[in-house]
Amino acid sequence: MVQSAGEFLATDVVLAGIAVIAIIAFLLELGLRALQRRLTPWHGEVQ
């Protein structure tokens, strides 16, 4: 989507696509951090 919009100089579609990708990446990061905390509770402990 972003590539094809870039070929036609549809800047609004390119920016919207980038924003959607960024939101998905952010949510994926949050989900993976939560999964890491659940699966490795000892990670980050100071002894």
mmCIF entry with sequence, helices, sheets and N, C-alpha, C, O atoms, coordinates in Angstrom:
data_MODEL
# 
_entry.id   MODEL 
# 
_entity.id                         1 
_entity.type                       polymer 
_entity.pdbx_number_of_molecules   1 
# 
_entity_poly.entity_id                      1 
_entity_poly.type                           'polypeptide(L)' 
_entity_poly.nstd_linkage                   no 
_entity_poly.nstd_monomer                   no 
_entity_poly.pdbx_seq_one_letter_code       MVQSAGEFLATDVVLAGIAVIAIIAFLLELGLRALQRRLTPWHGEVQ 
_entity_poly.pdbx_seq_one_letter_code_can   MVQSAGEFLATDVVLAGIAVIAIIAFLLELGLRALQRRLTPWHGEVQ 
_entity_poly.pdbx_strand_id                 A 
# 
loop_
_entity_poly_seq.entity_id 
_entity_poly_seq.num 
_entity_poly_seq.mon_id 
_entity_poly_seq.hetero 
1 1  MET n 
1 2  VAL n 
1 3  GLN n 
1 4  SER n 
1 5  ALA n 
1 6  GLY n 
1 7  GLU n 
1 8  PHE n 
1 9  LEU n 
1 10 ALA n 
1 11 THR n 
1 12 ASP n 
1 13 VAL n 
1 14 VAL n 
1 15 LEU n 
1 16 ALA n 
1 17 GLY n 
1 18 ILE n 
1 19 ALA n 
1 20 VAL n 
1 21 ILE n 
1 22 ALA n 
1 23 ILE n 
1 24 ILE n 
1 25 ALA n 
1 26 PHE n 
1 27 LEU n 
1 28 LEU n 
1 29 GLU n 
1 30 LEU n 
1 31 GLY n 
1 32 LEU n 
1 33 ARG n 
1 34 ALA n 
1 35 LEU n 
1 36 GLN n 
1 37 ARG n 
1 38 ARG n 
1 39 LEU n 
1 40 THR n 
1 41 PRO n 
1 42 TRP n 
1 43 HIS n 
1 44 GLY n 
1 45 GLU n 
1 46 VAL n 
1 47 GLN n 
# 
_struct_asym.id          A 
_struct_asym.entity_id   1 
# 
loop_
_struct_conf.conf_type_id 
_struct_conf.id 
_struct_conf.pdbx_PDB_helix_id 
_struct_conf.beg_label_comp_id 
_struct_conf.beg_label_asym_id 
_struct_conf.beg_label_seq_id 
_struct_conf.pdbx_beg_PDB_ins_code 
_struct_conf.end_label_comp_id 
_struct_conf.end_label_asym_id 
_struct_conf.end_label_seq_id 
_struct_conf.pdbx_end_PDB_ins_code 
_struct_conf.beg_auth_comp_id 
_struct_conf.beg_auth_asym_id 
_struct_conf.beg_auth_seq_id 
_struct_conf.end_auth_comp_id 
_struct_conf.end_auth_asym_id 
_struct_conf.end_auth_seq_id 
_struct_conf.pdbx_PDB_helix_class 
_struct_conf.details 
_struct_conf.pdbx_PDB_helix_length 
HELX_P HELX_P1 AA1 VAL A 2  ? GLU A 7  ? VAL A 2  GLU A 7  1 ? 6  
HELX_P HELX_P2 AA2 THR A 11 ? LEU A 39 ? THR A 11 LEU A 39 1 ? 29 
# 
_struct_conf_type.id          HELX_P 
_struct_conf_type.criteria    ? 
_struct_conf_type.reference   ? 
# 
loop_
_atom_site.group_PDB 
_atom_site.id 
_atom_site.type_symbol 
_atom_site.label_atom_id 
_atom_site.label_alt_id 
_atom_site.label_comp_id 
_atom_site.label_asym_id 
_atom_site.label_entity_id 
_atom_site.label_seq_id 
_atom_site.pdbx_PDB_ins_code 
_atom_site.Cartn_x 
_atom_site.Cartn_y 
_atom_site.Cartn_z 
_atom_site.occupancy 
_atom_site.B_iso_or_equiv 
_atom_site.pdbx_formal_charge 
_atom_site.auth_seq_id 
_atom_site.auth_comp_id 
_atom_site.auth_asym_id 
_atom_site.auth_atom_id 
_atom_site.pdbx_PDB_model_num 
ATOM 1   N N  . MET A 1 1  ? 0.829  -1.182  0.000  1.00 0.00 ? 1  MET A N  1 
ATOM 2   C CA . MET A 1 1  ? 0.000  0.000   0.000  1.00 0.00 ? 1  MET A CA 1 
ATOM 3   C C  . MET A 1 1  ? 0.872  1.244   0.000  1.00 0.00 ? 1  MET A C  1 
ATOM 4   O O  . MET A 1 1  ? 0.660  2.154   -0.801 1.00 0.00 ? 1  MET A O  1 
ATOM 5   N N  . VAL A 1 2  ? 1.846  1.288   0.889  1.00 0.00 ? 2  VAL A N  1 
ATOM 6   C CA . VAL A 1 2  ? 2.701  2.464   0.993  1.00 0.00 ? 2  VAL A CA 1 
ATOM 7   C C  . VAL A 1 2  ? 3.537  2.617   -0.271 1.00 0.00 ? 2  VAL A C  1 
ATOM 8   O O  . VAL A 1 2  ? 3.706  3.729   -0.770 1.00 0.00 ? 2  VAL A O  1 
ATOM 9   N N  . GLN A 1 3  ? 4.058  1.512   -0.791 1.00 0.00 ? 3  GLN A N  1 
ATOM 10  C CA . GLN A 1 3  ? 4.880  1.587   -1.996 1.00 0.00 ? 3  GLN A CA 1 
ATOM 11  C C  . GLN A 1 3  ? 4.069  2.032   -3.204 1.00 0.00 ? 3  GLN A C  1 
ATOM 12  O O  . GLN A 1 3  ? 4.513  2.895   -3.961 1.00 0.00 ? 3  GLN A O  1 
ATOM 13  N N  . SER A 1 4  ? 2.902  1.463   -3.392 1.00 0.00 ? 4  SER A N  1 
ATOM 14  C CA . SER A 1 4  ? 2.093  1.843   -4.555 1.00 0.00 ? 4  SER A CA 1 
ATOM 15  C C  . SER A 1 4  ? 1.627  3.290   -4.444 1.00 0.00 ? 4  SER A C  1 
ATOM 16  O O  . SER A 1 4  ? 1.547  3.984   -5.457 1.00 0.00 ? 4  SER A O  1 
ATOM 17  N N  . ALA A 1 5  ? 1.320  3.755   -3.251 1.00 0.00 ? 5  ALA A N  1 
ATOM 18  C CA . ALA A 1 5  ? 0.925  5.150   -3.067 1.00 0.00 ? 5  ALA A CA 1 
ATOM 19  C C  . ALA A 1 5  ? 2.108  6.074   -3.321 1.00 0.00 ? 5  ALA A C  1 
ATOM 20  O O  . ALA A 1 5  ? 1.938  7.181   -3.832 1.00 0.00 ? 5  ALA A O  1 
ATOM 21  N N  . GLY A 1 6  ? 3.302  5.622   -2.966 1.00 0.00 ? 6  GLY A N  1 
ATOM 22  C CA . GLY A 1 6  ? 4.496  6.422   -3.217 1.00 0.00 ? 6  GLY A CA 1 
ATOM 23  C C  . GLY A 1 6  ? 4.769  6.599   -4.692 1.00 0.00 ? 6  GLY A C  1 
ATOM 24  O O  . GLY A 1 6  ? 5.265  7.645   -5.111 1.00 0.00 ? 6  GLY A O  1 
ATOM 25  N N  . GLU A 1 7  ? 4.450  5.584   -5.491 1.00 0.00 ? 7  GLU A N  1 
ATOM 26  C CA . GLU A 1 7  ? 4.635  5.689   -6.940 1.00 0.00 ? 7  GLU A CA 1 
ATOM 27  C C  . GLU A 1 7  ? 3.724  6.748   -7.544 1.00 0.00 ? 7  GLU A C  1 
ATOM 28  O O  . GLU A 1 7  ? 4.093  7.394   -8.525 1.00 0.00 ? 7  GLU A O  1 
ATOM 29  N N  . PHE A 1 8  ? 2.545  6.934   -6.973 1.00 0.00 ? 8  PHE A N  1 
ATOM 30  C CA . PHE A 1 8  ? 1.590  7.904   -7.495 1.00 0.00 ? 8  PHE A CA 1 
ATOM 31  C C  . PHE A 1 8  ? 1.623  9.222   -6.719 1.00 0.00 ? 8  PHE A C  1 
ATOM 32  O O  . PHE A 1 8  ? 0.750  10.071  -6.903 1.00 0.00 ? 8  PHE A O  1 
ATOM 33  N N  . LEU A 1 9  ? 2.617  9.397   -5.860 1.00 0.00 ? 9  LEU A N  1 
ATOM 34  C CA . LEU A 1 9  ? 2.800  10.615  -5.060 1.00 0.00 ? 9  LEU A CA 1 
ATOM 35  C C  . LEU A 1 9  ? 1.573  10.944  -4.215 1.00 0.00 ? 9  LEU A C  1 
ATOM 36  O O  . LEU A 1 9  ? 1.207  12.111  -4.073 1.00 0.00 ? 9  LEU A O  1 
ATOM 37  N N  . ALA A 1 10 ? 0.944  9.924   -3.661 1.00 0.00 ? 10 ALA A N  1 
ATOM 38  C CA . ALA A 1 10 ? -0.199 10.113  -2.765 1.00 0.00 ? 10 ALA A CA 1 
ATOM 39  C C  . ALA A 1 10 ? 0.338  10.200  -1.337 1.00 0.00 ? 10 ALA A C  1 
ATOM 40  O O  . ALA A 1 10 ? 0.322  9.222   -0.590 1.00 0.00 ? 10 ALA A O  1 
ATOM 41  N N  . THR A 1 11 ? 0.806  11.373  -0.982 1.00 0.00 ? 11 THR A N  1 
ATOM 42  C CA . THR A 1 11 ? 1.476  11.573  0.303  1.00 0.00 ? 11 THR A CA 1 
ATOM 43  C C  . THR A 1 11 ? 0.573  11.242  1.482  1.00 0.00 ? 11 THR A C  1 
ATOM 44  O O  . THR A 1 11 ? 1.032  10.668  2.471  1.00 0.00 ? 11 THR A O  1 
ATOM 45  N N  . ASP A 1 12 ? -0.699 11.594  1.390  1.00 0.00 ? 12 ASP A N  1 
ATOM 46  C CA . ASP A 1 12 ? -1.608 11.325  2.507  1.00 0.00 ? 12 ASP A CA 1 
ATOM 47  C C  . ASP A 1 12 ? -1.753 9.830   2.768  1.00 0.00 ? 12 ASP A C  1 
ATOM 48  O O  . ASP A 1 12 ? -1.821 9.405   3.921  1.00 0.00 ? 12 ASP A O  1 
ATOM 49  N N  . VAL A 1 13 ? -1.801 9.038   1.713  1.00 0.00 ? 13 VAL A N  1 
ATOM 50  C CA . VAL A 1 13 ? -1.911 7.586   1.874  1.00 0.00 ? 13 VAL A CA 1 
ATOM 51  C C  . VAL A 1 13 ? -0.612 7.017   2.428  1.00 0.00 ? 13 VAL A C  1 
ATOM 52  O O  . VAL A 1 13 ? -0.631 6.110   3.260  1.00 0.00 ? 13 VAL A O  1 
ATOM 53  N N  . VAL A 1 14 ? 0.515  7.549   1.968  1.00 0.00 ? 14 VAL A N  1 
ATOM 54  C CA . VAL A 1 14 ? 1.817  7.096   2.469  1.00 0.00 ? 14 VAL A CA 1 
ATOM 55  C C  . VAL A 1 14 ? 1.931  7.372   3.963  1.00 0.00 ? 14 VAL A C  1 
ATOM 56  O O  . VAL A 1 14 ? 2.335  6.497   4.728  1.00 0.00 ? 14 VAL A O  1 
ATOM 57  N N  . LEU A 1 15 ? 1.578  8.580   4.379  1.00 0.00 ? 15 LEU A N  1 
ATOM 58  C CA . LEU A 1 15 ? 1.667  8.932   5.799  1.00 0.00 ? 15 LEU A CA 1 
ATOM 59  C C  . LEU A 1 15 ? 0.688  8.113   6.640  1.00 0.00 ? 15 LEU A C  1 
ATOM 60  O O  . LEU A 1 15 ? 1.021  7.705   7.753  1.00 0.00 ? 15 LEU A O  1 
ATOM 61  N N  . ALA A 1 16 ? -0.500 7.872   6.124  1.00 0.00 ? 16 ALA A N  1 
ATOM 62  C CA . ALA A 1 16 ? -1.467 7.048   6.857  1.00 0.00 ? 16 ALA A CA 1 
ATOM 63  C C  . ALA A 1 16 ? -0.953 5.619   6.990  1.00 0.00 ? 16 ALA A C  1 
ATOM 64  O O  . ALA A 1 16 ? -1.105 5.000   8.043  1.00 0.00 ? 16 ALA A O  1 
ATOM 65  N N  . GLY A 1 17 ? -0.351 5.098   5.935  1.00 0.00 ? 17 GLY A N  1 
ATOM 66  C CA . GLY A 1 17 ? 0.211  3.750   5.991  1.00 0.00 ? 17 GLY A CA 1 
ATOM 67  C C  . GLY A 1 17 ? 1.337  3.641   6.991  1.00 0.00 ? 17 GLY A C  1 
ATOM 68  O O  . GLY A 1 17 ? 1.429  2.661   7.731  1.00 0.00 ? 17 GLY A O  1 
ATOM 69  N N  . ILE A 1 18 ? 2.198  4.650   7.016  1.00 0.00 ? 18 ILE A N  1 
ATOM 70  C CA . ILE A 1 18 ? 3.301  4.660   7.979  1.00 0.00 ? 18 ILE A CA 1 
ATOM 71  C C  . ILE A 1 18 ? 2.762  4.734   9.401  1.00 0.00 ? 18 ILE A C  1 
ATOM 72  O O  . ILE A 1 18 ? 3.284  4.072   10.299 1.00 0.00 ? 18 ILE A O  1 
ATOM 73  N N  . ALA A 1 19 ? 1.722  5.535   9.610  1.00 0.00 ? 19 ALA A N  1 
ATOM 74  C CA . ALA A 1 19 ? 1.125  5.648   10.945 1.00 0.00 ? 19 ALA A CA 1 
ATOM 75  C C  . ALA A 1 19 ? 0.522  4.315   11.387 1.00 0.00 ? 19 ALA A C  1 
ATOM 76  O O  . ALA A 1 19 ? 0.663  3.926   12.547 1.00 0.00 ? 19 ALA A O  1 
ATOM 77  N N  . VAL A 1 20 ? -0.140 3.622   10.481 1.00 0.00 ? 20 VAL A N  1 
ATOM 78  C CA . VAL A 1 20 ? -0.730 2.320   10.814 1.00 0.00 ? 20 VAL A CA 1 
ATOM 79  C C  . VAL A 1 20 ? 0.364  1.321   11.163 1.00 0.00 ? 20 VAL A C  1 
ATOM 80  O O  . VAL A 1 20 ? 0.236  0.571   12.130 1.00 0.00 ? 20 VAL A O  1 
ATOM 81  N N  . ILE A 1 21 ? 1.439  1.309   10.381 1.00 0.00 ? 21 ILE A N  1 
ATOM 82  C CA . ILE A 1 21 ? 2.556  0.404   10.659 1.00 0.00 ? 21 ILE A CA 1 
ATOM 83  C C  . ILE A 1 21 ? 3.171  0.723   12.020 1.00 0.00 ? 21 ILE A C  1 
ATOM 84  O O  . ILE A 1 21 ? 3.511  -0.192  12.770 1.00 0.00 ? 21 ILE A O  1 
ATOM 85  N N  . ALA A 1 22 ? 3.317  2.002   12.347 1.00 0.00 ? 22 ALA A N  1 
ATOM 86  C CA . ALA A 1 22 ? 3.891  2.398   13.633 1.00 0.00 ? 22 ALA A CA 1 
ATOM 87  C C  . ALA A 1 22 ? 2.996  1.962   14.792 1.00 0.00 ? 22 ALA A C  1 
ATOM 88  O O  . ALA A 1 22 ? 3.494  1.494   15.816 1.00 0.00 ? 22 ALA A O  1 
ATOM 89  N N  . ILE A 1 23 ? 1.694  2.110   14.639 1.00 0.00 ? 23 ILE A N  1 
ATOM 90  C CA . ILE A 1 23 ? 0.762  1.698   15.697 1.00 0.00 ? 23 ILE A CA 1 
ATOM 91  C C  . ILE A 1 23 ? 0.814  0.189   15.902 1.00 0.00 ? 23 ILE A C  1 
ATOM 92  O O  . ILE A 1 23 ? 0.821  -0.287  17.037 1.00 0.00 ? 23 ILE A O  1 
ATOM 93  N N  . ILE A 1 24 ? 0.851  -0.563  14.805 1.00 0.00 ? 24 ILE A N  1 
ATOM 94  C CA . ILE A 1 24 ? 0.944  -2.021  14.909 1.00 0.00 ? 24 ILE A CA 1 
ATOM 95  C C  . ILE A 1 24 ? 2.239  -2.422  15.599 1.00 0.00 ? 24 ILE A C  1 
ATOM 96  O O  . ILE A 1 24 ? 2.239  -3.315  16.447 1.00 0.00 ? 24 ILE A O  1 
ATOM 97  N N  . ALA A 1 25 ? 3.348  -1.768  15.243 1.00 0.00 ? 25 ALA A N  1 
ATOM 98  C CA . ALA A 1 25 ? 4.639  -2.082  15.859 1.00 0.00 ? 25 ALA A CA 1 
ATOM 99  C C  . ALA A 1 25 ? 4.617  -1.770  17.351 1.00 0.00 ? 25 ALA A C  1 
ATOM 100 O O  . ALA A 1 25 ? 5.154  -2.534  18.153 1.00 0.00 ? 25 ALA A O  1 
ATOM 101 N N  . PHE A 1 26 ? 4.000  -0.654  17.729 1.00 0.00 ? 26 PHE A N  1 
ATOM 102 C CA . PHE A 1 26 ? 3.915  -0.274  19.137 1.00 0.00 ? 26 PHE A CA 1 
ATOM 103 C C  . PHE A 1 26 ? 3.099  -1.297  19.926 1.00 0.00 ? 26 PHE A C  1 
ATOM 104 O O  . PHE A 1 26 ? 3.500  -1.703  21.017 1.00 0.00 ? 26 PHE A O  1 
ATOM 105 N N  . LEU A 1 27 ? 1.965  -1.710  19.382 1.00 0.00 ? 27 LEU A N  1 
ATOM 106 C CA . LEU A 1 27 ? 1.124  -2.694  20.064 1.00 0.00 ? 27 LEU A CA 1 
ATOM 107 C C  . LEU A 1 27 ? 1.818  -4.047  20.156 1.00 0.00 ? 27 LEU A C  1 
ATOM 108 O O  . LEU A 1 27 ? 1.685  -4.750  21.157 1.00 0.00 ? 27 LEU A O  1 
ATOM 109 N N  . LEU A 1 28 ? 2.557  -4.411  19.114 1.00 0.00 ? 28 LEU A N  1 
ATOM 110 C CA . LEU A 1 28 ? 3.316  -5.659  19.142 1.00 0.00 ? 28 LEU A CA 1 
ATOM 111 C C  . LEU A 1 28 ? 4.383  -5.605  20.226 1.00 0.00 ? 28 LEU A C  1 
ATOM 112 O O  . LEU A 1 28 ? 4.600  -6.586  20.937 1.00 0.00 ? 28 LEU A O  1 
ATOM 113 N N  . GLU A 1 29 ? 5.049  -4.464  20.352 1.00 0.00 ? 29 GLU A N  1 
ATOM 114 C CA . GLU A 1 29 ? 6.071  -4.291  21.391 1.00 0.00 ? 29 GLU A CA 1 
ATOM 115 C C  . GLU A 1 29 ? 5.460  -4.443  22.782 1.00 0.00 ? 29 GLU A C  1 
ATOM 116 O O  . GLU A 1 29 ? 6.022  -5.125  23.638 1.00 0.00 ? 29 GLU A O  1 
ATOM 117 N N  . LEU A 1 30 ? 4.309  -3.809  23.007 1.00 0.00 ? 30 LEU A N  1 
ATOM 118 C CA . LEU A 1 30 ? 3.644  -3.930  24.308 1.00 0.00 ? 30 LEU A CA 1 
ATOM 119 C C  . LEU A 1 30 ? 3.261  -5.376  24.597 1.00 0.00 ? 30 LEU A C  1 
ATOM 120 O O  . LEU A 1 30 ? 3.444  -5.863  25.712 1.00 0.00 ? 30 LEU A O  1 
ATOM 121 N N  . GLY A 1 31 ? 2.733  -6.053  23.595 1.00 0.00 ? 31 GLY A N  1 
ATOM 122 C CA . GLY A 1 31 ? 2.337  -7.445  23.776 1.00 0.00 ? 31 GLY A CA 1 
ATOM 123 C C  . GLY A 1 31 ? 3.518  -8.350  24.075 1.00 0.00 ? 31 GLY A C  1 
ATOM 124 O O  . GLY A 1 31 ? 3.432  -9.225  24.938 1.00 0.00 ? 31 GLY A O  1 
ATOM 125 N N  . LEU A 1 32 ? 4.620  -8.145  23.366 1.00 0.00 ? 32 LEU A N  1 
ATOM 126 C CA . LEU A 1 32 ? 5.798  -8.977  23.599 1.00 0.00 ? 32 LEU A CA 1 
ATOM 127 C C  . LEU A 1 32 ? 6.425  -8.705  24.964 1.00 0.00 ? 32 LEU A C  1 
ATOM 128 O O  . LEU A 1 32 ? 6.929  -9.624  25.609 1.00 0.00 ? 32 LEU A O  1 
ATOM 129 N N  . ARG A 1 33 ? 6.396  -7.452  25.404 1.00 0.00 ? 33 ARG A N  1 
ATOM 130 C CA . ARG A 1 33 ? 6.909  -7.152  26.752 1.00 0.00 ? 33 ARG A CA 1 
ATOM 131 C C  . ARG A 1 33 ? 6.058  -7.827  27.822 1.00 0.00 ? 33 ARG A C  1 
ATOM 132 O O  . ARG A 1 33 ? 6.589  -8.370  28.791 1.00 0.00 ? 33 ARG A O  1 
ATOM 133 N N  . ALA A 1 34 ? 4.743  -7.794  27.649 1.00 0.00 ? 34 ALA A N  1 
ATOM 134 C CA . ALA A 1 34 ? 3.853  -8.453  28.611 1.00 0.00 ? 34 ALA A CA 1 
ATOM 135 C C  . ALA A 1 34 ? 4.090  -9.956  28.611 1.00 0.00 ? 34 ALA A C  1 
ATOM 136 O O  . ALA A 1 34 ? 4.102  -10.587 29.668 1.00 0.00 ? 34 ALA A O  1 
ATOM 137 N N  . LEU A 1 35 ? 4.276  -10.526 27.433 1.00 0.00 ? 35 LEU A N  1 
ATOM 138 C CA . LEU A 1 35 ? 4.553  -11.954 27.331 1.00 0.00 ? 35 LEU A CA 1 
ATOM 139 C C  . LEU A 1 35 ? 5.884  -12.302 27.986 1.00 0.00 ? 35 LEU A C  1 
ATOM 140 O O  . LEU A 1 35 ? 6.000  -13.331 28.651 1.00 0.00 ? 35 LEU A O  1 
ATOM 141 N N  . GLN A 1 36 ? 6.879  -11.454 27.802 1.00 0.00 ? 36 GLN A N  1 
ATOM 142 C CA . GLN A 1 36 ? 8.184  -11.692 28.422 1.00 0.00 ? 36 GLN A CA 1 
ATOM 143 C C  . GLN A 1 36 ? 8.079  -11.634 29.949 1.00 0.00 ? 36 GLN A C  1 
ATOM 144 O O  . GLN A 1 36 ? 8.663  -12.466 30.643 1.00 0.00 ? 36 GLN A O  1 
ATOM 145 N N  . ARG A 1 37 ? 7.338  -10.656 30.470 1.00 0.00 ? 37 ARG A N  1 
ATOM 146 C CA . ARG A 1 37 ? 7.161  -10.564 31.923 1.00 0.00 ? 37 ARG A CA 1 
ATOM 147 C C  . ARG A 1 37 ? 6.456  -11.799 32.463 1.00 0.00 ? 37 ARG A C  1 
ATOM 148 O O  . ARG A 1 37 ? 6.762  -12.255 33.565 1.00 0.00 ? 37 ARG A O  1 
ATOM 149 N N  . ARG A 1 38 ? 5.526  -12.340 31.706 1.00 0.00 ? 38 ARG A N  1 
ATOM 150 C CA . ARG A 1 38 ? 4.774  -13.515 32.158 1.00 0.00 ? 38 ARG A CA 1 
ATOM 151 C C  . ARG A 1 38 ? 5.618  -14.787 32.091 1.00 0.00 ? 38 ARG A C  1 
ATOM 152 O O  . ARG A 1 38 ? 5.548  -15.624 32.991 1.00 0.00 ? 38 ARG A O  1 
ATOM 153 N N  . LEU A 1 39 ? 6.412  -14.937 31.033 1.00 0.00 ? 39 LEU A N  1 
ATOM 154 C CA . LEU A 1 39 ? 7.171  -16.170 30.837 1.00 0.00 ? 39 LEU A CA 1 
ATOM 155 C C  . LEU A 1 39 ? 8.505  -16.176 31.575 1.00 0.00 ? 39 LEU A C  1 
ATOM 156 O O  . LEU A 1 39 ? 9.013  -17.243 31.919 1.00 0.00 ? 39 LEU A O  1 
ATOM 157 N N  . THR A 1 40 ? 9.079  -14.999 31.823 1.00 0.00 ? 40 THR A N  1 
ATOM 158 C CA . THR A 1 40 ? 10.377 -14.924 32.508 1.00 0.00 ? 40 THR A CA 1 
ATOM 159 C C  . THR A 1 40 ? 10.284 -13.929 33.660 1.00 0.00 ? 40 THR A C  1 
ATOM 160 O O  . THR A 1 40 ? 10.820 -12.824 33.574 1.00 0.00 ? 40 THR A O  1 
ATOM 161 N N  . PRO A 1 41 ? 9.602  -14.317 34.741 1.00 0.00 ? 41 PRO A N  1 
ATOM 162 C CA . PRO A 1 41 ? 9.420  -13.380 35.856 1.00 0.00 ? 41 PRO A CA 1 
ATOM 163 C C  . PRO A 1 41 ? 10.729 -13.014 36.554 1.00 0.00 ? 41 PRO A C  1 
ATOM 164 O O  . PRO A 1 41 ? 10.789 -11.994 37.241 1.00 0.00 ? 41 PRO A O  1 
ATOM 165 N N  . TRP A 1 42 ? 11.776 -13.823 36.393 1.00 0.00 ? 42 TRP A N  1 
ATOM 166 C CA . TRP A 1 42 ? 13.050 -13.532 37.035 1.00 0.00 ? 42 TRP A CA 1 
ATOM 167 C C  . TRP A 1 42 ? 13.851 -12.489 36.251 1.00 0.00 ? 42 TRP A C  1 
ATOM 168 O O  . TRP A 1 42 ? 14.825 -11.949 36.775 1.00 0.00 ? 42 TRP A O  1 
ATOM 169 N N  . HIS A 1 43 ? 13.468 -12.199 35.030 1.00 0.00 ? 43 HIS A N  1 
ATOM 170 C CA . HIS A 1 43 ? 14.200 -11.249 34.196 1.00 0.00 ? 43 HIS A CA 1 
ATOM 171 C C  . HIS A 1 43 ? 14.130 -9.847  34.804 1.00 0.00 ? 43 HIS A C  1 
ATOM 172 O O  . HIS A 1 43 ? 13.043 -9.347  35.097 1.00 0.00 ? 43 HIS A O  1 
ATOM 173 N N  . GLY A 1 44 ? 15.262 -9.231  34.988 1.00 0.00 ? 44 GLY A N  1 
ATOM 174 C CA . GLY A 1 44 ? 15.316 -7.879  35.515 1.00 0.00 ? 44 GLY A CA 1 
ATOM 175 C C  . GLY A 1 44 ? 15.418 -7.788  37.020 1.00 0.00 ? 44 GLY A C  1 
ATOM 176 O O  . GLY A 1 44 ? 15.471 -6.684  37.562 1.00 0.00 ? 44 GLY A O  1 
ATOM 177 N N  . GLU A 1 45 ? 15.449 -8.920  37.719 1.00 0.00 ? 45 GLU A N  1 
ATOM 178 C CA . GLU A 1 45 ? 15.576 -8.886  39.176 1.00 0.00 ? 45 GLU A CA 1 
ATOM 179 C C  . GLU A 1 45 ? 17.010 -8.557  39.567 1.00 0.00 ? 45 GLU A C  1 
ATOM 180 O O  . GLU A 1 45 ? 17.962 -9.008  38.930 1.00 0.00 ? 45 GLU A O  1 
ATOM 181 N N  . VAL A 1 46 ? 17.147 -7.773  40.612 1.00 0.00 ? 46 VAL A N  1 
ATOM 182 C CA . VAL A 1 46 ? 18.466 -7.439  41.147 1.00 0.00 ? 46 VAL A CA 1 
ATOM 183 C C  . VAL A 1 46 ? 18.661 -8.232  42.427 1.00 0.00 ? 46 VAL A C  1 
ATOM 184 O O  . VAL A 1 46 ? 17.817 -8.208  43.322 1.00 0.00 ? 46 VAL A O  1 
ATOM 185 N N  . GLN A 1 47 ? 19.794 -8.943  42.504 1.00 0.00 ? 47 GLN A N  1 
ATOM 186 C CA . GLN A 1 47 ? 20.041 -9.754  43.701 1.00 0.00 ? 47 GLN A CA 1 
ATOM 187 C C  . GLN A 1 47 ? 21.214 -9.219  44.474 1.00 0.00 ? 47 GLN A C  1 
ATOM 188 O O  . GLN A 1 47 ? 21.572 -9.772  45.513 1.00 0.00 ? 47 GLN A O  1 
# 
